[in-house]
C-alpha cells in the first residue's frame, strides 16, 4: 500500500506532466473543472482544479462538490501516474472509477 505522501507526490507528478503538455492542448481542449481524487484504502482525498490544460491548486482534503471525482486505491494511483497501469483497462476492471459528465471524460482523456 502506497502512503499518503506517495499519493500526494504522484498527483504533483501528474500536475507537472500536464503543465509540460498544456501549451499543446490548451487551444484544443477547453476544460475548467474542479477535481477530487479519493484514495479508498487510505481514507483520504486530494482536490484541485483543471484549467487551461493544467492541474492547479492541489491540496489535501476532499471536495464533495467537485465536477470530476476519481476514486482508486493508493497503489493504483501511483501506478496510473507512473504509466504502469493503463487508464482504460483500470476503468474496465473497476480499479478506478471516475464520476464526471461524459463530455468532460472525453476532454480529460485528451489532457492525459
MODELLER restraints for C-alpha pairs under 7 A, 6 or more apart:
rsr = mdl.restraints
at = mdl.atoms
rsr.add(forms.Gaussian(group=physical.xy_distance, feature=features.Distance(at['CA:1:A'], at['CA:74:A']), mean=6.28, stdev=0.5))
rsr.add(forms.Gaussian(group=physical.xy_distance, feature=features.Distance(at['CA:1:A'], at['CA:75:A']), mean=5.69, stdev=0.5))
rsr.add(forms.Gaussian(group=physical.xy_distance, feature=features.Distance(at['CA:2:A'], at['CA:74:A']), mean=5.19, stdev=0.5))
rsr.add(forms.Gaussian(group=physical.xy_distance, feature=features.Distance(at['CA:2:A'], at['CA:75:A']), mean=5.30, stdev=0.5))
rsr.add(forms.Gaussian(group=physical.xy_distance, feature=features.Distance(at['CA:7:A'], at['CA:74:A']), mean=6.19, stdev=0.5))
rsr.add(forms.Gaussian(group=physical.xy_distance, feature=features.Distance(at['CA:7:A'], at['CA:77:A']), mean=6.79, stdev=0.5))
rsr.add(forms.Gaussian(group=physical.xy_distance, feature=features.Distance(at['CA:7:A'], at['CA:78:A']), mean=6.25, stdev=0.5))
rsr.add(forms.Gaussian(group=physical.xy_distance, feature=features.Distance(at['CA:10:A'], at['CA:78:A']), mean=5.69, stdev=0.5))
rsr.add(forms.Gaussian(group=physical.xy_distance, feature=features.Distance(at['CA:10:A'], at['CA:81:A']), mean=6.10, stdev=0.5))
rsr.add(forms.Gaussian(group=physical.xy_distance, feature=features.Distance(at['CA:14:A'], at['CA:81:A']), mean=6.14, stdev=0.5))
rsr.add(forms.Gaussian(group=physical.xy_distance, feature=features.Distance(at['CA:15:A'], at['CA:54:A']), mean=6.56, stdev=0.5))
rsr.add(forms.Gaussian(group=physical.xy_distance, feature=features.Distance(at['CA:15:A'], at['CA:55:A']), mean=4.92, stdev=0.5))
rsr.add(forms.Gaussian(group=physical.xy_distance, feature=features.Distance(at['CA:18:A'], at['CA:53:A']), mean=6.52, stdev=0.5))
rsr.add(forms.Gaussian(group=physical.xy_distance, feature=features.Distance(at['CA:18:A'], at['CA:54:A']), mean=5.33, stdev=0.5))
rsr.add(forms.Gaussian(group=physical.xy_distance, feature=features.Distance(at['CA:18:A'], at['CA:55:A']), mean=6.64, stdev=0.5))
rsr.add(forms.Gaussian(group=physical.xy_distance, feature=features.Distance(at['CA:18:A'], at['CA:111:A']), mean=6.97, stdev=0.5))
rsr.add(forms.Gaussian(group=physical.xy_distance, feature=features.Distance(at['CA:18:A'], at['CA:112:A']), mean=6.90, stdev=0.5))
rsr.add(forms.Gaussian(group=physical.xy_distance, feature=features.Distance(at['CA:19:A'], at['CA:54:A']), mean=5.08, stdev=0.5))
rsr.add(forms.Gaussian(group=physical.xy_distance, feature=features.Distance(at['CA:22:A'], at['CA:52:A']), mean=6.73, stdev=0.5))
rsr.add(forms.Gaussian(group=physical.xy_distance, feature=features.Distance(at['CA:22:A'], at['CA:53:A']), mean=4.65, stdev=0.5))
rsr.add(forms.Gaussian(group=physical.xy_distance, feature=features.Distance(at['CA:22:A'], at['CA:54:A']), mean=5.91, stdev=0.5))
rsr.add(forms.Gaussian(group=physical.xy_distance, feature=features.Distance(at['CA:25:A'], at['CA:53:A']), mean=6.23, stdev=0.5))
rsr.add(forms.Gaussian(group=physical.xy_distance, feature=features.Distance(at['CA:25:A'], at['CA:111:A']), mean=6.66, stdev=0.5))
rsr.add(forms.Gaussian(group=physical.xy_distance, feature=features.Distance(at['CA:26:A'], at['CA:52:A']), mean=5.30, stdev=0.5))
rsr.add(forms.Gaussian(group=physical.xy_distance, feature=features.Distance(at['CA:26:A'], at['CA:53:A']), mean=5.37, stdev=0.5))
rsr.add(forms.Gaussian(group=physical.xy_distance, feature=features.Distance(at['CA:29:A'], at['CA:107:A']), mean=6.13, stdev=0.5))
rsr.add(forms.Gaussian(group=physical.xy_distance, feature=features.Distance(at['CA:30:A'], at['CA:52:A']), mean=6.79, stdev=0.5))
rsr.add(forms.Gaussian(group=physical.xy_distance, feature=features.Distance(at['CA:31:A'], at['CA:50:A']), mean=6.74, stdev=0.5))
rsr.add(forms.Gaussian(group=physical.xy_distance, feature=features.Distance(at['CA:31:A'], at['CA:51:A']), mean=6.20, stdev=0.5))
rsr.add(forms.Gaussian(group=physical.xy_distance, feature=features.Distance(at['CA:31:A'], at['CA:52:A']), mean=6.80, stdev=0.5))
rsr.add(forms.Gaussian(group=physical.xy_distance, feature=features.Distance(at['CA:31:A'], at['CA:107:A']), mean=6.84, stdev=0.5))
rsr.add(forms.Gaussian(group=physical.xy_distance, feature=features.Distance(at['CA:32:A'], at['CA:50:A']), mean=5.45, stdev=0.5))
rsr.add(forms.Gaussian(group=physical.xy_distance, feature=features.Distance(at['CA:32:A'], at['CA:51:A']), mean=4.73, stdev=0.5))
rsr.add(forms.Gaussian(group=physical.xy_distance, feature=features.Distance(at['CA:33:A'], at['CA:49:A']), mean=5.67, stdev=0.5))
rsr.add(forms.Gaussian(group=physical.xy_distance, feature=features.Distance(at['CA:33:A'], at['CA:50:A']), mean=5.25, stdev=0.5))
rsr.add(forms.Gaussian(group=physical.xy_distance, feature=features.Distance(at['CA:33:A'], at['CA:51:A']), mean=6.87, stdev=0.5))
rsr.add(forms.Gaussian(group=physical.xy_distance, feature=features.Distance(at['CA:33:A'], at['CA:67:A']), mean=5.93, stdev=0.5))
rsr.add(forms.Gaussian(group=physical.xy_distance, feature=features.Distance(at['CA:33:A'], at['CA:68:A']), mean=6.98, stdev=0.5))
rsr.add(forms.Gaussian(group=physical.xy_distance, feature=features.Distance(at['CA:34:A'], at['CA:48:A']), mean=5.99, stdev=0.5))
rsr.add(forms.Gaussian(group=physical.xy_distance, feature=features.Distance(at['CA:34:A'], at['CA:49:A']), mean=4.17, stdev=0.5))
rsr.add(forms.Gaussian(group=physical.xy_distance, feature=features.Distance(at['CA:34:A'], at['CA:50:A']), mean=6.17, stdev=0.5))
rsr.add(forms.Gaussian(group=physical.xy_distance, feature=features.Distance(at['CA:34:A'], at['CA:66:A']), mean=4.84, stdev=0.5))
rsr.add(forms.Gaussian(group=physical.xy_distance, feature=features.Distance(at['CA:34:A'], at['CA:67:A']), mean=5.37, stdev=0.5))
rsr.add(forms.Gaussian(group=physical.xy_distance, feature=features.Distance(at['CA:34:A'], at['CA:68:A']), mean=6.29, stdev=0.5))
rsr.add(forms.Gaussian(group=physical.xy_distance, feature=features.Distance(at['CA:35:A'], at['CA:47:A']), mean=5.52, stdev=0.5))
rsr.add(forms.Gaussian(group=physical.xy_distance, feature=features.Distance(at['CA:35:A'], at['CA:48:A']), mean=5.28, stdev=0.5))
rsr.add(forms.Gaussian(group=physical.xy_distance, feature=features.Distance(at['CA:35:A'], at['CA:49:A']), mean=5.27, stdev=0.5))
rsr.add(forms.Gaussian(group=physical.xy_distance, feature=features.Distance(at['CA:35:A'], at['CA:50:A']), mean=6.94, stdev=0.5))
rsr.add(forms.Gaussian(group=physical.xy_distance, feature=features.Distance(at['CA:35:A'], at['CA:66:A']), mean=5.16, stdev=0.5))
rsr.add(forms.Gaussian(group=physical.xy_distance, feature=features.Distance(at['CA:35:A'], at['CA:67:A']), mean=6.20, stdev=0.5))
rsr.add(forms.Gaussian(group=physical.xy_distance, feature=features.Distance(at['CA:35:A'], at['CA:68:A']), mean=4.82, stdev=0.5))
rsr.add(forms.Gaussian(group=physical.xy_distance, feature=features.Distance(at['CA:35:A'], at['CA:69:A']), mean=5.77, stdev=0.5))
rsr.add(forms.Gaussian(group=physical.xy_distance, feature=features.Distance(at['CA:36:A'], at['CA:45:A']), mean=6.97, stdev=0.5))
rsr.add(forms.Gaussian(group=physical.xy_distance, feature=features.Distance(at['CA:36:A'], at['CA:46:A']), mean=5.81, stdev=0.5))
rsr.add(forms.Gaussian(group=physical.xy_distance, feature=features.Distance(at['CA:36:A'], at['CA:47:A']), mean=4.34, stdev=0.5))
rsr.add(forms.Gaussian(group=physical.xy_distance, feature=features.Distance(at['CA:36:A'], at['CA:48:A']), mean=6.61, stdev=0.5))
rsr.add(forms.Gaussian(group=physical.xy_distance, feature=features.Distance(at['CA:36:A'], at['CA:62:A']), mean=6.06, stdev=0.5))
rsr.add(forms.Gaussian(group=physical.xy_distance, feature=features.Distance(at['CA:36:A'], at['CA:63:A']), mean=5.71, stdev=0.5))
rsr.add(forms.Gaussian(group=physical.xy_distance, feature=features.Distance(at['CA:36:A'], at['CA:66:A']), mean=5.77, stdev=0.5))
rsr.add(forms.Gaussian(group=physical.xy_distance, feature=features.Distance(at['CA:36:A'], at['CA:68:A']), mean=6.34, stdev=0.5))
rsr.add(forms.Gaussian(group=physical.xy_distance, feature=features.Distance(at['CA:36:A'], at['CA:69:A']), mean=4.69, stdev=0.5))
rsr.add(forms.Gaussian(group=physical.xy_distance, feature=features.Distance(at['CA:36:A'], at['CA:70:A']), mean=6.18, stdev=0.5))
rsr.add(forms.Gaussian(group=physical.xy_distance, feature=features.Distance(at['CA:37:A'], at['CA:45:A']), mean=5.51, stdev=0.5))
rsr.add(forms.Gaussian(group=physical.xy_distance, feature=features.Distance(at['CA:37:A'], at['CA:46:A']), mean=5.17, stdev=0.5))
rsr.add(forms.Gaussian(group=physical.xy_distance, feature=features.Distance(at['CA:37:A'], at['CA:47:A']), mean=6.06, stdev=0.5))
rsr.add(forms.Gaussian(group=physical.xy_distance, feature=features.Distance(at['CA:37:A'], at['CA:69:A']), mean=5.88, stdev=0.5))
rsr.add(forms.Gaussian(group=physical.xy_distance, feature=features.Distance(at['CA:37:A'], at['CA:70:A']), mean=4.76, stdev=0.5))
rsr.add(forms.Gaussian(group=physical.xy_distance, feature=features.Distance(at['CA:37:A'], at['CA:71:A']), mean=5.90, stdev=0.5))
rsr.add(forms.Gaussian(group=physical.xy_distance, feature=features.Distance(at['CA:38:A'], at['CA:44:A']), mean=6.17, stdev=0.5))
rsr.add(forms.Gaussian(group=physical.xy_distance, feature=features.Distance(at['CA:38:A'], at['CA:45:A']), mean=4.28, stdev=0.5))
rsr.add(forms.Gaussian(group=physical.xy_distance, feature=features.Distance(at['CA:38:A'], at['CA:46:A']), mean=6.52, stdev=0.5))
rsr.add(forms.Gaussian(group=physical.xy_distance, feature=features.Distance(at['CA:38:A'], at['CA:70:A']), mean=6.05, stdev=0.5))
rsr.add(forms.Gaussian(group=physical.xy_distance, feature=features.Distance(at['CA:38:A'], at['CA:71:A']), mean=4.65, stdev=0.5))
rsr.add(forms.Gaussian(group=physical.xy_distance, feature=features.Distance(at['CA:38:A'], at['CA:72:A']), mean=6.50, stdev=0.5))
rsr.add(forms.Gaussian(group=physical.xy_distance, feature=features.Distance(at['CA:39:A'], at['CA:45:A']), mean=5.68, stdev=0.5))
rsr.add(forms.Gaussian(group=physical.xy_distance, feature=features.Distance(at['CA:39:A'], at['CA:71:A']), mean=5.97, stdev=0.5))
rsr.add(forms.Gaussian(group=physical.xy_distance, feature=features.Distance(at['CA:39:A'], at['CA:72:A']), mean=5.36, stdev=0.5))
rsr.add(forms.Gaussian(group=physical.xy_distance, feature=features.Distance(at['CA:39:A'], at['CA:73:A']), mean=5.13, stdev=0.5))
rsr.add(forms.Gaussian(group=physical.xy_distance, feature=features.Distance(at['CA:39:A'], at['CA:74:A']), mean=5.77, stdev=0.5))
rsr.add(forms.Gaussian(group=physical.xy_distance, feature=features.Distance(at['CA:40:A'], at['CA:71:A']), mean=6.66, stdev=0.5))
rsr.add(forms.Gaussian(group=physical.xy_distance, feature=features.Distance(at['CA:40:A'], at['CA:72:A']), mean=5.89, stdev=0.5))
rsr.add(forms.Gaussian(group=physical.xy_distance, feature=features.Distance(at['CA:40:A'], at['CA:73:A']), mean=5.26, stdev=0.5))
rsr.add(forms.Gaussian(group=physical.xy_distance, feature=features.Distance(at['CA:41:A'], at['CA:73:A']), mean=5.45, stdev=0.5))
rsr.add(forms.Gaussian(group=physical.xy_distance, feature=features.Distance(at['CA:41:A'], at['CA:74:A']), mean=6.56, stdev=0.5))
rsr.add(forms.Gaussian(group=physical.xy_distance, feature=features.Distance(at['CA:42:A'], at['CA:74:A']), mean=6.99, stdev=0.5))
rsr.add(forms.Gaussian(group=physical.xy_distance, feature=features.Distance(at['CA:44:A'], at['CA:61:A']), mean=6.83, stdev=0.5))
rsr.add(forms.Gaussian(group=physical.xy_distance, feature=features.Distance(at['CA:45:A'], at['CA:60:A']), mean=6.26, stdev=0.5))
rsr.add(forms.Gaussian(group=physical.xy_distance, feature=features.Distance(at['CA:45:A'], at['CA:61:A']), mean=4.91, stdev=0.5))
rsr.add(forms.Gaussian(group=physical.xy_distance, feature=features.Distance(at['CA:45:A'], at['CA:62:A']), mean=4.94, stdev=0.5))
rsr.add(forms.Gaussian(group=physical.xy_distance, feature=features.Distance(at['CA:46:A'], at['CA:58:A']), mean=6.85, stdev=0.5))
rsr.add(forms.Gaussian(group=physical.xy_distance, feature=features.Distance(at['CA:46:A'], at['CA:59:A']), mean=5.60, stdev=0.5))
rsr.add(forms.Gaussian(group=physical.xy_distance, feature=features.Distance(at['CA:46:A'], at['CA:60:A']), mean=4.45, stdev=0.5))
rsr.add(forms.Gaussian(group=physical.xy_distance, feature=features.Distance(at['CA:46:A'], at['CA:61:A']), mean=4.81, stdev=0.5))
rsr.add(forms.Gaussian(group=physical.xy_distance, feature=features.Distance(at['CA:46:A'], at['CA:62:A']), mean=5.51, stdev=0.5))
rsr.add(forms.Gaussian(group=physical.xy_distance, feature=features.Distance(at['CA:47:A'], at['CA:58:A']), mean=5.62, stdev=0.5))
rsr.add(forms.Gaussian(group=physical.xy_distance, feature=features.Distance(at['CA:47:A'], at['CA:59:A']), mean=5.50, stdev=0.5))
rsr.add(forms.Gaussian(group=physical.xy_distance, feature=features.Distance(at['CA:47:A'], at['CA:60:A']), mean=6.39, stdev=0.5))
rsr.add(forms.Gaussian(group=physical.xy_distance, feature=features.Distance(at['CA:47:A'], at['CA:61:A']), mean=6.29, stdev=0.5))
rsr.add(forms.Gaussian(group=physical.xy_distance, feature=features.Distance(at['CA:47:A'], at['CA:62:A']), mean=5.79, stdev=0.5))
rsr.add(forms.Gaussian(group=physical.xy_distance, feature=features.Distance(at['CA:47:A'], at['CA:63:A']), mean=6.00, stdev=0.5))
rsr.add(forms.Gaussian(group=physical.xy_distance, feature=features.Distance(at['CA:48:A'], at['CA:55:A']), mean=6.80, stdev=0.5))
rsr.add(forms.Gaussian(group=physical.xy_distance, feature=features.Distance(at['CA:48:A'], at['CA:56:A']), mean=5.73, stdev=0.5))
rsr.add(forms.Gaussian(group=physical.xy_distance, feature=features.Distance(at['CA:48:A'], at['CA:57:A']), mean=4.96, stdev=0.5))
rsr.add(forms.Gaussian(group=physical.xy_distance, feature=features.Distance(at['CA:48:A'], at['CA:58:A']), mean=4.39, stdev=0.5))
rsr.add(forms.Gaussian(group=physical.xy_distance, feature=features.Distance(at['CA:48:A'], at['CA:59:A']), mean=6.33, stdev=0.5))
rsr.add(forms.Gaussian(group=physical.xy_distance, feature=features.Distance(at['CA:49:A'], at['CA:55:A']), mean=5.76, stdev=0.5))
rsr.add(forms.Gaussian(group=physical.xy_distance, feature=features.Distance(at['CA:49:A'], at['CA:56:A']), mean=5.31, stdev=0.5))
rsr.add(forms.Gaussian(group=physical.xy_distance, feature=features.Distance(at['CA:49:A'], at['CA:57:A']), mean=6.38, stdev=0.5))
rsr.add(forms.Gaussian(group=physical.xy_distance, feature=features.Distance(at['CA:50:A'], at['CA:56:A']), mean=6.15, stdev=0.5))
rsr.add(forms.Gaussian(group=physical.xy_distance, feature=features.Distance(at['CA:53:A'], at['CA:111:A']), mean=6.25, stdev=0.5))
rsr.add(forms.Gaussian(group=physical.xy_distance, feature=features.Distance(at['CA:67:A'], at['CA:100:A']), mean=6.18, stdev=0.5))
rsr.add(forms.Gaussian(group=physical.xy_distance, feature=features.Distance(at['CA:68:A'], at['CA:99:A']), mean=5.78, stdev=0.5))
rsr.add(forms.Gaussian(group=physical.xy_distance, feature=features.Distance(at['CA:68:A'], at['CA:100:A']), mean=4.76, stdev=0.5))
rsr.add(forms.Gaussian(group=physical.xy_distance, feature=features.Distance(at['CA:69:A'], at['CA:98:A']), mean=5.59, stdev=0.5))
rsr.add(forms.Gaussian(group=physical.xy_distance, feature=features.Distance(at['CA:69:A'], at['CA:99:A']), mean=5.03, stdev=0.5))
rsr.add(forms.Gaussian(group=physical.xy_distance, feature=features.Distance(at['CA:69:A'], at['CA:100:A']), mean=6.57, stdev=0.5))
rsr.add(forms.Gaussian(group=physical.xy_distance, feature=features.Distance(at['CA:70:A'], at['CA:97:A']), mean=5.75, stdev=0.5))
rsr.add(forms.Gaussian(group=physical.xy_distance, feature=features.Distance(at['CA:70:A'], at['CA:98:A']), mean=4.53, stdev=0.5))
rsr.add(forms.Gaussian(group=physical.xy_distance, feature=features.Distance(at['CA:70:A'], at['CA:99:A']), mean=6.46, stdev=0.5))
rsr.add(forms.Gaussian(group=physical.xy_distance, feature=features.Distance(at['CA:71:A'], at['CA:96:A']), mean=5.81, stdev=0.5))
rsr.add(forms.Gaussian(group=physical.xy_distance, feature=features.Distance(at['CA:71:A'], at['CA:97:A']), mean=5.23, stdev=0.5))
rsr.add(forms.Gaussian(group=physical.xy_distance, feature=features.Distance(at['CA:71:A'], at['CA:98:A']), mean=6.45, stdev=0.5))
rsr.add(forms.Gaussian(group=physical.xy_distance, feature=features.Distance(at['CA:72:A'], at['CA:95:A']), mean=6.18, stdev=0.5))
rsr.add(forms.Gaussian(group=physical.xy_distance, feature=features.Distance(at['CA:72:A'], at['CA:96:A']), mean=4.77, stdev=0.5))
rsr.add(forms.Gaussian(group=physical.xy_distance, feature=features.Distance(at['CA:72:A'], at['CA:97:A']), mean=6.62, stdev=0.5))
rsr.add(forms.Gaussian(group=physical.xy_distance, feature=features.Distance(at['CA:79:A'], at['CA:85:A']), mean=5.30, stdev=0.5))
rsr.add(forms.Gaussian(group=physical.xy_distance, feature=features.Distance(at['CA:80:A'], at['CA:86:A']), mean=6.56, stdev=0.5))
rsr.add(forms.Gaussian(group=physical.xy_distance, feature=features.Distance(at['CA:80:A'], at['CA:87:A']), mean=6.73, stdev=0.5))
rsr.add(forms.Gaussian(group=physical.xy_distance, feature=features.Distance(at['CA:90:A'], at['CA:96:A']), mean=5.58, stdev=0.5))
rsr.add(forms.Gaussian(group=physical.xy_distance, feature=features.Distance(at['CA:91:A'], at['CA:97:A']), mean=6.10, stdev=0.5))
